[in-house]
């Protein structure tokens, strides 16, 4: 199994656990109102945990819509070609294909600058 598959399986459990901890912290803070010395999570820790779980869940291509579409389309085409033994682009003209490829190339360059600025 790949690490991404494992993370994908445990991510919903981690999010549920974070909600549970937040709920317990809120109940605990209510206990403090009545004078009980109960522990309370700092709000900063909760925010950091939520942002971490969101960043783990996010794909590196999410900000680059065209690249994501292209990656899905290309991956789908490979599977289709393997099953059918044919190629093809779904009937688009050469000019449209060139425009899409140029846009994808610009998006890919922008993606590389963000991920690896060197």
C-alpha positions in Angstrom: 0.0 0.0 0.0 1.0 3.6 -0.7 1.3 6.2 2.1 -1.3 8.3 0.3 -3.8 5.4 0.5 -3.2 4.9 4.2 -3.6 8.7 4.9 -6.8 8.7 2.9 -8.2 5.9 5.1 -7.2 7.5 8.4 -8.0 11.1 7.5 -11.8 10.8 8.2 -11.0 9.2 11.6 -8.5 12.0 12.4 -11.1 14.7 11.6 -13.7 12.9 13.7 -11.2 12.7 16.5 -10.5 16.4 16.3 -14.2 17.2 16.4 -14.5 14.9 19.5 -11.6 16.6 21.2 -13.0 20.1 20.4 -16.4 19.0 21.9 -14.7 17.7 25.0 -12.7 20.9 25.3 -15.9 23.0 25.1 -17.6 20.8 27.8 -14.5 21.2 29.9 -14.5 24.9 29.5 -18.1 24.9 30.7 -16.9 22.9 33.8 -14.5 25.8 34.5 -17.4 28.2 34.6 -18.8 26.2 37.5 -15.4 26.2 39.3 -14.0 22.7 38.3 -10.3 22.7 37.4 -10.7 21.0 34.0 -8.2 21.2 31.2 -9.0 23.2 28.1 -7.3 23.1 24.7 -5.9 26.4 23.5 -7.8 27.7 20.5 -4.5 28.1 18.6 -3.8 24.3 18.9 -7.3 23.5 17.4 -6.8 25.9 14.5 -3.3 24.4 13.8 -4.7 20.9 13.9 -7.6 21.8 11.5 -5.2 23.5 9.1 -2.9 20.5 9.2 -5.7 18.0 8.4 -6.9 20.3 5.6 -3.5 20.5 4.1 -3.0 16.7 4.2 -6.4 16.3 2.5 -5.6 18.8 -0.3 -3.9 17.6 -3.4 -0.8 19.5 -4.7 -2.7 20.1 -7.9 -5.9 21.5 -6.4 -4.8 25.1 -7.1 -4.1 24.3 -10.7 -7.5 23.3 -12.2 -6.3 22.8 -15.8 -3.4 20.6 -14.7 -5.8 18.5 -12.6 -8.2 18.1 -15.5 -5.3 17.2 -17.8 -3.9 14.7 -15.4 -7.3 13.0 -14.9 -7.9 13.1 -18.7 -4.5 11.7 -19.5 -4.7 9.0 -16.9 -8.2 8.1 -18.0 -7.0 8.0 -21.6 -4.3 5.5 -20.7 -6.8 3.2 -19.1 -9.2 3.6 -22.0 -6.4 2.9 -24.6 -5.3 -0.2 -22.6 -8.9 -1.5 -22.6 -9.9 -0.5 -26.1 -6.5 -0.3 -27.8 -7.4 3.1 -29.4 -6.3 6.7 -28.9 -8.1 9.9 -29.6 -9.0 13.3 -28.0 -12.8 13.3 -28.1 -13.1 15.2 -31.4 -11.4 18.5 -30.6 -9.6 20.3 -33.4 -5.8 20.6 -33.5 -6.0 24.4 -32.7 -8.1 23.7 -29.6 -5.6 21.0 -28.6 -2.7 23.4 -29.1 -4.4 26.1 -27.0 -5.1 23.7 -24.2 -1.5 22.4 -24.2 -0.1 25.9 -24.1 -2.3 26.8 -21.2 -1.4 23.6 -19.4 2.3 24.3 -20.0 1.9 27.8 -18.5 0.0 26.3 -15.5 2.7 23.7 -15.1 5.4 26.3 -15.0 3.5 28.3 -12.4 3.0 25.1 -10.4 6.7 24.3 -10.5 7.6 27.9 -9.4 5.3 27.4 -6.3 6.5 23.9 -5.4 10.2 24.3 -6.3 11.2 27.9 -6.7 14.7 27.0 -7.7 
